[in-house]
């Protein structure tokens, strides 16, 4: 079974997806892959990277988005560190943001 990863960023203040946000994934072997959310706040394009079990960090660059839409941004970025397991299937890392808070969880 292969491992795949997706993400979705939602602006909880506006109740809308956070489109065009820069994301940087640091892989378990130290590679750095840049990506961006689409207009629906989703990202699943990791430059054809083949995921394996290990620890990863997904950095969401929230500041520009928050300043554009809310004129305030307490968090310039949010790092979500997580671990993929062997034969883990699909992983989904959502981020809920507002100018002064954020939350994440393992989605489906």
Secondary structure, DSSP 8 states (H G I E B T S, - for coil): ---EEEEEEEETTTTEE--S-EEEEE-TTS-EEEEE--TTSEE---TT----SEEEEEEE--HHHHHHHHS--S-S-EEEEEEE-TT--EEEEEEEEETTEEEEEEE-
